Amino acid sequence: MPDWRGTFNIPAEKCYRAVLNYIRAGSINKKDRVVRSLEPSLIEVKTGIKDCLKIGIIPEGDRSTVLMDFDFSLEMVIELITDIFLIILLFYSLAHGQGVSTFFIALLISSTFFAISNRENKVRTLYTGKISELLKHVERTGVIPEFKVEEKPKPPVDVDLLYERLIHTYSTLYGRGARMVERKIQSYMKEGLNREEAIKKLAEEEGILEGAEAKPRIEVEEKPKPWLPPDILYQRILYRYVSVYGRSRYALEHKIEELTSLGLSGEKAVKILAEEEGVT
């Protein structure tokens, strides 16, 4: 169950844009930071007070249902560690007959619990109240207010680093990193994006765009990475398919065809498969 739910007579795209601009402008807390956004259904926020807020938007024709979920897990861990320490002191006091100390420690445990619970309630009330007021205003006027967003100029992104992150992420999740990444990149390029824009868009969707700023590089003459001839790579991959996986040459050819259908050359397809199989 979400912490908060509200329905507004606003299309989902408009609702999403209003909330996203509102948070990015720091209208609730100047330190709020959007860590992930998927139009028009999801906005994830790292609040200025180190909590996490997930805002879901469900389209319902010309209406939208907004769901808000708060994550106080970091604070709960801190509270748990503090309470464990205080409980140890409590048992120590009981064992040594220190009645007054026992009373004050028990009081401190309960006070800590109520203080944290009270703070969590205040955070929920603050964010749900502010966002609800915003959407009621948009619902009433039909206009998204203009928010002044003070954005620092973003440094250029290291596209090669993003590509490596995407392959690592997809390999970890699906076991087929390079092929899935290339397939998604090609699908975005068919929409009119160039390769660099497609990589950035995919990285943003996966939430790995942050921290990929290009760093000043010292010009060092790098020796090109030695590659085995494609026919030798092919034979090594085929050997692994047959002796390790028990598959046939047809299975390998099918995977190469999948990659070449994305616009890659046969040689590039073999190299990608070789990297995946670790036979470079």
C-alpha positions, 0 to 999 in steps of 0.5 A, a space after each residue: 500500500 502506498 503512503 499516499 494516494 490522490 486522483 486529479 483531473 489532469 492528464 498524466 503527462 501534464 501531472 508528471 511535468 508539473 511534479 518533476 519541475 516542482 521538485 527540480 526547482 527545489 520548491 520543497 527542499 533546495 537539496 532535493 534531487 531527482 535520481 530517476 524519472 520515466 515519463 509519464 509514470 515514475 519520479 524517484 527523489 532523494 530528498 534533501 533530508 536523505 530520505 527516498 521518495 518514489 512518486 508513481 503516476 497512473 494515467 486514467 484518460 484525462 485523469 491521473 492517480 498519484 501514488 507516493 511511497 517513502 523509504 526511511 530505511 537508512 534512518 531505521 538502520 541508524 535507529 536500530 543500531 542506537 536501540 541495540 546499544 541502549 538495550 545492552 546498557 539497559 541489561 547491564 544496568 539491570 544486572 548491576 542493580 542500577 535502578 535509576 540508570 535503568 529508568 533513564 535508559 528505558 526513557 531514552 529508548 522510547 524517546 528515540 522511537 517517538 522522535 523518529 516516528 514523529 519526524 517521519 510523519 512530518 516528512 510525509 505531511 510536508 511532501 504529500 501536502 506540497 505536491 497535493 497543493 501543486 496538483 490542485 492548483 494545476 487542476 484548477 487553473 489548467 496551467 503549470 506554474 513556471 519554476 525557476 530552476 538553478 542548474 549548474 552547467 553540466 560537464 560533458 559525459 564520458 559516453 565510452 564509460 556509459 557504454 561500459 556501465 550499460 554492458 556491465 549492468 545488462 550482463 549482470 541482470 540478463 547475461 547478454 550485455 552487449 547484444 541487448 545494449 546494442 539492440 536498444 541503442 539501434 532502436 533509439 537511433 531508428 527514432 532519429 537519435 545519433 549513437 551518443 544521444 541513444 547511449 545517454 538516453 538508455 543510461 538515463 533510463 537505467 539510472 546510471 547517467 550520474 557520475 559519468 562526467 568526462 574527466 580531463 585526459 592526459 594525452 598518452 599514446 596507447 597501444 591498440 589492443 591486440 585482436 586475434 583474427 576473426 576466423 580464430 575468434 570464431 573457432 574459439 567461440 565455436 569450441 566453447 559452444 560445442 564442448 562447454 555448452 553442448 550447442 551446435 554451430 547453428 546456435 552460434 550462427 544464429 547469435 551472429 545473425 542477431 547482431 548483424 541484423 542490428 547493422 553490425 558487421 560480421 567481424 564486429 559481431 564476432 568480436 562482441 561475442 568473443 568479449 562476452 565469452 571471455 575468449 579475446 
